[in-house]
Amino acid sequence: MSLSGVEILKGSLHDLGDAALVLEVGTITDKGEAHPGLQDVPPDVPGPSVLRQANLDFAASVQAALEDGGKKKVAERDRKRVHLLECVLMWSQFIVMRFKRRNDPTVLENNGFALKKPRAKRNSTHAPTPVPSETRLKHGESTVIHISTKQIPGNGSFELRYTTNPNDESSWIDGGHHTSCQMELRGLVPGTRYYISLRYHGKNGTSAWSDPVNIIAL
């Protein structure tokens, strides 16, 4: 866990109003003082006692700025707010370092801070590209066959192939790519049985070929 493991940065305490910040730091101070894993704080770390005093000073400066409204009072309030947030940041870093050195997860519990939720890992696996289904054939004008298949969501395309002998892989003829699920074949030989198969090209790859369907051209 990195030093930013305790959620106190801009997404949290920095965005709190003055009154809310005083209350939040008060909670952090109280819990830090009572936490058995956060005793024996080194002198160069702003522990709960330092935080409490900085919080009291900031609260007083907030009240003074409200009552006076002058630029000096407002500037003093802002300066004490920055100092308070710096103390809170250093205290949170100490908590995380103690956790890492002692390998004691209880240090990260009930200390007044909210832990950042780990980012959910994106699933790198993709669903397989669906095979075209519900393919239907019907006669059009002479030597024309109309082909329809179930629409597949996305911006992919259907690839069409046809043959008179589905058992001979080399006999398949390319029928082109089609963005619509409605297609047609022209120039066929009347009285000949044609076998037609489709596959889909989508964002996750290319599907397997569909089972052939057949029709006799008129």
Residue frames relative to the residue before (quaternion, step in Angstrom):
aa qw qx qy qz dx dy dz
M 1.0000 0.0000 0.0000 0.0000 0.00 0.00 0.00
S 0.3914 -0.7333 0.5084 0.2251 3.58 -0.89 0.94
L 0.6827 -0.4877 0.3459 0.4201 3.55 -1.31 0.16
S 0.6506 0.4920 -0.3286 0.4761 3.56 1.20 -0.28
G 0.3380 0.7883 -0.4608 0.2281 3.56 1.27 0.32
V 0.6907 0.4028 -0.2862 0.5280 3.60 1.14 -0.41
E 0.3976 -0.7598 0.4684 0.2128 3.53 -0.68 1.10
I 0.2743 0.7549 -0.5535 0.2203 3.57 -0.19 1.29
L 0.5449 0.6629 -0.3881 0.3362 3.56 1.21 -0.19
K 0.8523 -0.2215 0.0827 0.4666 3.57 -1.27 -0.24
G 0.6544 0.5262 -0.3272 0.4333 3.55 1.05 -0.64
S 0.7603 0.3576 -0.1873 0.5088 3.60 1.22 -0.23
L 0.8508 0.1522 -0.0950 0.4939 3.62 -0.32 -1.22
H 0.6083 0.5757 -0.3655 0.4061 3.60 1.00 -0.70
D 0.7181 0.4537 -0.2495 0.4650 3.57 1.07 -0.66
L 0.5179 0.6480 -0.4191 0.3690 3.59 1.24 -0.07
G 0.5064 -0.6066 0.5145 0.3330 3.52 -1.22 0.52
D 0.7129 -0.4730 0.2928 0.4270 3.58 -1.23 0.32
A 0.6895 0.4782 -0.2965 0.4560 3.60 0.80 -0.96
A 0.6593 0.5031 -0.3072 0.4668 3.57 0.97 -0.85
L 0.6251 0.5391 -0.3370 0.4528 3.58 1.04 -0.74
V 0.6389 0.5233 -0.3290 0.4579 3.60 0.94 -0.84
L 0.6669 0.4956 -0.3032 0.4666 3.60 0.94 -0.87
E 0.6641 0.5171 -0.3059 0.4451 3.58 0.94 -0.91
V 0.6771 0.4745 -0.2956 0.4786 3.57 0.92 -0.90
G 0.5897 0.5634 -0.3632 0.4504 3.57 1.11 -0.60
T 0.6514 0.5031 -0.3059 0.4786 3.58 1.01 -0.83
I 0.6447 0.5186 -0.3174 0.4633 3.58 0.95 -0.88
T 0.6525 0.5211 -0.3078 0.4559 3.57 0.97 -0.87
D 0.6740 0.4981 -0.2996 0.4560 3.58 0.84 -0.97
K 0.6955 0.4657 -0.2828 0.4684 3.59 0.85 -0.91
G 0.6311 0.5384 -0.3333 0.4481 3.58 1.05 -0.70
E 0.6493 0.5191 -0.3137 0.4590 3.57 1.00 -0.82
A 0.7394 0.4296 -0.2276 0.4657 3.56 1.01 -0.82
H 0.5621 0.6363 -0.3878 0.3589 3.59 1.18 -0.39
P 0.4121 -0.7420 0.4671 0.2480 3.63 -0.63 1.06
G 0.6858 0.4880 -0.2918 0.4543 3.58 1.12 -0.50
L 0.7078 0.4377 -0.2530 0.4933 3.58 1.28 -0.11
Q 0.3784 0.6964 -0.5094 0.3351 3.54 1.04 0.79
D 0.7687 0.3431 -0.2520 0.4774 3.61 -1.28 0.05
V 0.1422 0.8108 -0.5482 0.1480 3.56 0.77 1.07
P 0.4835 -0.6625 0.4808 0.3101 3.63 -0.83 0.91
P 0.6057 -0.6144 0.3684 0.3464 3.60 -1.07 0.70
D 0.6887 0.4777 -0.2967 0.4577 3.60 1.12 -0.52
V 0.6008 0.5197 -0.3646 0.4858 3.59 1.30 0.16
P 0.3820 -0.7202 0.5247 0.2451 3.61 -0.81 0.94
G 0.0993 -0.8374 0.5374 0.0088 3.55 0.11 1.35
P 0.8136 -0.2985 0.1827 0.4644 3.58 -1.27 -0.18
S 0.6561 0.5083 -0.3386 0.4432 3.62 0.90 -0.77
V 0.6564 0.4872 -0.3081 0.4867 3.59 1.01 -0.80
L 0.6359 0.5319 -0.3239 0.4558 3.56 1.00 -0.83
R 0.6456 0.5319 -0.3266 0.4400 3.57 0.94 -0.87
Q 0.6818 0.4813 -0.2958 0.4647 3.56 0.91 -0.90
A 0.6467 0.5116 -0.3197 0.4668 3.59 0.99 -0.83
N 0.6452 0.5206 -0.3116 0.4643 3.56 1.07 -0.74
L 0.6424 0.5088 -0.3186 0.4764 3.58 1.03 -0.79
D 0.6472 0.5166 -0.3186 0.4613 3.57 0.99 -0.84
F 0.6606 0.5011 -0.3093 0.4657 3.55 0.96 -0.86
A 0.6419 0.5235 -0.3280 0.4543 3.60 0.92 -0.86
A 0.6501 0.5070 -0.3156 0.4698 3.59 1.00 -0.80
S 0.6623 0.5019 -0.3122 0.4604 3.58 1.00 -0.81
V 0.5997 0.5483 -0.3540 0.4630 3.57 1.11 -0.63
Q 0.6677 0.4960 -0.2964 0.4693 3.57 0.92 -0.92
A 0.6518 0.5211 -0.3136 0.4531 3.57 0.97 -0.86
A 0.6574 0.5057 -0.3122 0.4632 3.57 0.98 -0.82
L 0.6363 0.5252 -0.3286 0.4597 3.58 1.08 -0.70
E 0.7066 0.4684 -0.2618 0.4613 3.56 0.96 -0.88
D 0.7509 0.3883 -0.2048 0.4934 3.58 0.98 -0.87
G 0.1766 -0.8301 0.5063 0.1530 3.56 0.83 -1.01
G 0.4956 0.6735 -0.4243 0.3474 3.57 1.25 -0.03
K 0.6584 -0.5351 0.3575 0.3903 3.52 -1.26 0.46
K 0.6391 0.5388 -0.3373 0.4330 3.59 0.98 -0.78
K 0.6719 0.4943 -0.2984 0.4638 3.56 0.93 -0.89
V 0.6483 0.5110 -0.3149 0.4684 3.56 1.00 -0.81
A 0.6503 0.5104 -0.3112 0.4688 3.58 0.99 -0.86
E 0.6396 0.5200 -0.3212 0.4662 3.58 1.05 -0.79
R 0.6267 0.5286 -0.3299 0.4680 3.57 1.03 -0.79
D 0.6753 0.4955 -0.2986 0.4574 3.58 0.88 -0.94
R 0.6410 0.5241 -0.3264 0.4559 3.57 1.00 -0.78
K 0.6845 0.4746 -0.2891 0.4719 3.57 0.94 -0.86
R 0.5919 0.5511 -0.3665 0.4601 3.58 1.14 -0.55
V 0.6491 0.5089 -0.3129 0.4708 3.58 0.94 -0.90
H 0.6536 0.5129 -0.3147 0.4591 3.57 0.95 -0.88
L 0.6469 0.5200 -0.3188 0.4577 3.58 0.95 -0.85
L 0.6732 0.4892 -0.3029 0.4645 3.59 0.89 -0.87
E 0.6190 0.5301 -0.3451 0.4656 3.58 1.06 -0.66
C 0.6441 0.5146 -0.3189 0.4676 3.58 0.99 -0.81
V 0.6467 0.5131 -0.3170 0.4670 3.56 0.97 -0.85
L 0.6399 0.5289 -0.3254 0.4527 3.58 0.97 -0.84
M 0.6814 0.4814 -0.2953 0.4656 3.60 0.87 -0.91
W 0.6259 0.5264 -0.3368 0.4666 3.58 1.06 -0.71
S 0.6558 0.5006 -0.3195 0.4661 3.60 0.94 -0.82
Q 0.6401 0.5189 -0.3294 0.4610 3.58 1.00 -0.76
F 0.6193 0.5305 -0.3369 0.4707 3.58 1.05 -0.73
I 0.6305 0.5391 -0.3335 0.4479 3.59 0.97 -0.85
V 0.6890 0.4747 -0.2867 0.4666 3.58 0.87 -0.95
M 0.6449 0.5135 -0.3291 0.4606 3.60 0.98 -0.76
R 0.6394 0.5104 -0.3326 0.4690 3.58 1.01 -0.74
F 0.6167 0.5375 -0.3383 0.4651 3.56 1.01 -0.78
K 0.6921 0.4840 -0.2855 0.4531 3.58 0.87 -0.95
R 0.6923 0.4833 -0.2910 0.4500 3.59 0.90 -0.86
R 0.7583 0.3602 -0.1982 0.5059 3.57 1.00 -0.78
N 0.2800 -0.7776 0.5082 0.2421 3.55 1.29 -0.29
D 0.4345 0.6854 -0.4440 0.3800 3.52 1.03 0.93
P 0.2689 -0.8099 0.4955 0.1615 3.63 -0.14 1.20
T 0.5572 0.6113 -0.4088 0.3856 3.62 1.14 -0.38
V 0.5388 0.6198 -0.4039 0.4031 3.60 1.21 -0.42
L 0.7034 0.4584 -0.2599 0.4770 3.58 1.12 -0.68
E 0.6439 0.5168 -0.3192 0.4652 3.57 1.27 0.00
N 0.8680 0.0901 -0.0663 0.4837 3.53 -1.18 0.71
N 0.4484 0.6844 -0.4602 0.3447 3.57 0.95 0.90
G 0.6458 -0.5448 0.3128 0.4339 3.58 1.27 0.17
F 0.6740 0.4562 -0.2905 0.5032 3.56 1.25 -0.31
A 0.3710 -0.6736 0.5858 0.2559 3.51 -1.28 0.50
L 0.3758 -0.7276 0.5265 0.2285 3.55 -0.82 0.97
K 0.4953 -0.6313 0.5048 0.3183 3.51 -1.08 0.72
K 0.4081 -0.6865 0.5424 0.2608 3.52 -1.00 0.80
P 0.4699 -0.6672 0.4844 0.3154 3.59 -0.89 0.84
R 0.5227 -0.6366 0.4674 0.3211 3.52 -1.06 0.77
A 0.4719 -0.6682 0.4965 0.2903 3.50 -0.93 0.90
K 0.4145 -0.7021 0.5216 0.2514 3.53 -0.93 0.90
R 0.4253 -0.6949 0.5207 0.2551 3.49 -0.96 0.90
N 0.4285 -0.6894 0.5236 0.2587 3.48 -0.97 0.90
S 0.2777 -0.8041 0.5075 0.1366 3.53 -0.47 1.24
T 0.5730 0.5818 -0.3934 0.4223 3.56 1.23 -0.19
H 0.2258 -0.7721 0.5831 0.1137 3.55 -1.05 0.79
A 0.5330 -0.5985 0.4839 0.3514 3.50 -1.14 0.63
P 0.5337 -0.6315 0.4413 0.3486 3.59 -0.96 0.75
T 0.5481 -0.6050 0.4642 0.3437 3.54 -1.13 0.66
P 0.4359 -0.7285 0.4548 0.2691 3.62 -0.67 1.03
V 0.4373 -0.6645 0.5439 0.2670 3.53 -1.16 0.73
P 0.5346 -0.6203 0.4527 0.3528 3.63 -0.89 0.80
S 0.0548 -0.8077 0.5866 -0.0225 3.55 -0.98 0.89
E 0.7980 0.2954 -0.2404 0.4671 3.51 -1.39 0.22
T 0.2206 0.7915 -0.5327 0.2025 3.56 0.99 0.88
R 0.0716 -0.8007 0.5947 -0.0107 3.56 -0.85 1.04
L 0.1836 -0.7729 0.6024 0.0776 3.53 -1.13 0.80
K 0.0992 0.7757 -0.6224 0.0336 3.56 -1.10 0.65
H 0.5573 -0.6255 0.4410 0.3220 3.52 -1.21 0.59
G 0.2106 -0.7224 0.6421 0.1468 3.48 -1.21 0.66
E 0.7655 -0.1947 0.1968 0.5808 3.54 -0.89 -0.89
S 0.7580 -0.3957 0.2446 0.4572 3.57 -1.22 0.19
T 0.8472 0.1104 -0.1617 0.4939 3.57 -1.01 1.05
V 0.6253 0.5140 -0.3470 0.4737 3.62 1.22 0.31
I 0.0949 -0.7698 0.6294 0.0464 3.56 -1.04 0.86
H 0.2546 -0.7502 0.5949 0.1360 3.56 -0.91 0.97
I 0.1310 -0.7980 0.5879 0.0188 3.57 -0.90 1.01
S 0.0212 0.7790 -0.6264 0.0166 3.57 -0.95 0.87
T 0.0413 -0.7869 0.6157 0.0064 3.54 -1.12 0.69
K 0.6437 -0.5279 0.3761 0.4068 3.57 -1.22 0.34
Q 0.4855 -0.6755 0.4748 0.2873 3.56 -0.90 0.97
I 0.1940 -0.7572 0.6138 0.1108 3.57 -1.07 0.81
P 0.4744 -0.6877 0.4581 0.3036 3.65 -0.72 1.00
G 0.6230 0.5350 -0.4093 0.3977 3.56 -1.10 0.71
N 0.5269 -0.6389 0.4725 0.3017 3.52 -1.35 0.01
G 0.3479 0.7664 -0.4741 0.2585 3.56 1.11 0.63
S 0.3695 -0.7103 0.5487 0.2407 3.54 -1.30 -0.32
F 0.4069 -0.6793 0.5590 0.2460 3.51 -1.29 0.52
E 0.1931 -0.7492 0.6218 0.1214 3.54 -1.03 0.85
L 0.1945 -0.8030 0.5606 0.0559 3.55 -0.82 1.08
R 0.0532 0.7612 -0.6463 0.0044 3.54 -1.15 0.70
Y 0.0650 -0.8016 0.5940 0.0210 3.56 -1.16 0.54
T 0.0316 -0.7875 0.6150 -0.0231 3.54 -1.27 0.52
T 0.3955 -0.6700 0.5583 0.2879 3.53 -1.37 0.13
N 0.7554 0.2507 -0.1549 0.5852 3.58 1.33 -0.13
P 0.1977 -0.8367 0.4982 0.1123 3.63 0.12 1.23
N 0.6227 0.5548 -0.3467 0.4292 3.59 1.18 -0.33
D 0.6701 0.4330 -0.2858 0.5308 3.57 1.30 -0.20
E 0.3362 -0.7867 0.4810 0.1916 3.58 -0.18 1.31
S 0.6756 0.5141 -0.3006 0.4347 3.58 1.03 -0.72
S 0.6182 0.5865 -0.3431 0.3952 3.59 1.23 -0.27
W 0.5036 0.6737 -0.4260 0.3332 3.59 1.23 -0.28
I 0.2257 -0.7723 0.5868 0.0915 3.56 -1.01 0.94
D 0.4698 -0.6843 0.4873 0.2712 3.55 -0.95 0.94
G 0.1695 -0.8043 0.5656 0.0673 3.55 -0.81 1.09
G 0.6295 -0.5844 0.3200 0.3998 3.57 1.26 0.31
H 0.4772 -0.6303 0.5341 0.2996 3.52 -1.44 0.08
H 0.0805 -0.8068 0.5852 -0.0129 3.55 -0.99 0.89
T 0.3474 -0.7501 0.5252 0.2020 3.57 -0.82 0.98
S 0.6731 0.4554 -0.2858 0.5077 3.57 1.25 -0.39
C 0.4667 -0.6586 0.5065 0.3031 3.55 -1.20 0.48
Q 0.6203 0.4613 -0.3483 0.5302 3.59 1.31 0.24
M 0.0587 0.8067 -0.5795 0.0999 3.60 -0.64 1.15
E 0.1155 -0.7837 0.5990 0.1164 3.55 -1.30 0.05
L 0.2390 -0.7203 0.6306 0.1622 3.52 -1.33 0.49
R 0.1280 -0.8003 0.5844 0.0390 3.57 -0.96 0.94
G 0.7860 0.3689 -0.2501 0.4284 3.51 -1.30 0.29
L 0.3585 0.7454 -0.4908 0.2738 3.58 1.11 0.60
V 0.5217 -0.6396 0.4738 0.3071 3.53 -1.27 0.43
P 0.4310 -0.7134 0.4801 0.2736 3.61 -0.56 1.08
G 0.7936 0.2922 -0.2420 0.4757 3.54 -1.10 0.79
T 0.6144 0.5400 -0.3481 0.4580 3.61 1.27 0.01
R 0.3560 -0.7203 0.5513 0.2249 3.55 -0.99 0.85
Y 0.1265 -0.7957 0.5915 0.0323 3.54 -0.82 1.07
Y 0.2301 -0.7435 0.6168 0.1175 3.52 -1.10 0.84
I 0.1058 -0.8180 0.5654 -0.0106 3.56 -0.79 1.09
S 0.0239 -0.7892 0.6127 -0.0347 3.55 -0.98 0.96
L 0.1727 -0.7863 0.5893 0.0680 3.58 -1.18 0.69
R 0.0056 -0.7444 0.6628 0.0809 3.51 -1.34 0.35
Y 0.3705 -0.7502 0.5197 0.1729 3.55 -1.22 0.60
H 0.2059 -0.7501 0.6190 0.1087 3.54 -1.04 0.89
G 0.0731 0.8125 -0.5698 0.0990 3.61 -0.48 1.24
K 0.7549 -0.4028 0.2709 0.4409 3.55 -1.33 -0.08
N 0.7136 0.4242 -0.2590 0.4937 3.59 1.17 -0.47
G 0.7461 -0.3629 0.2153 0.5150 3.57 1.23 0.25
T 0.5992 -0.5594 0.4473 0.3577 3.53 -1.33 -0.32
S 0.4253 -0.7129 0.5011 0.2444 3.55 -0.94 0.90
A 0.5930 -0.4938 0.4679 0.4309 3.52 -1.36 -0.05
W 0.5890 -0.5496 0.4404 0.3964 3.55 -1.27 0.27
S 0.4673 -0.6570 0.5111 0.2979 3.55 -1.10 0.69
D 0.6093 -0.5228 0.4313 0.4116 3.56 -1.25 0.35
P 0.5138 -0.6669 0.4345 0.3201 3.61 -0.86 0.85
V 0.1496 -0.7192 0.6681 0.1187 3.51 -1.25 0.64
N 0.1901 -0.8265 0.5242 0.0771 3.60 -1.01 0.61
I 0.0127 -0.7659 0.6425 -0.0215 3.50 -1.32 0.50
I 0.3830 -0.6953 0.5550 0.2487 3.57 -1.18 0.56
A 0.4040 -0.7237 0.5084 0.2337 3.55 -0.70 1.08
L 0.2839 -0.7531 0.5729 0.1553 3.56 -1.09 0.77
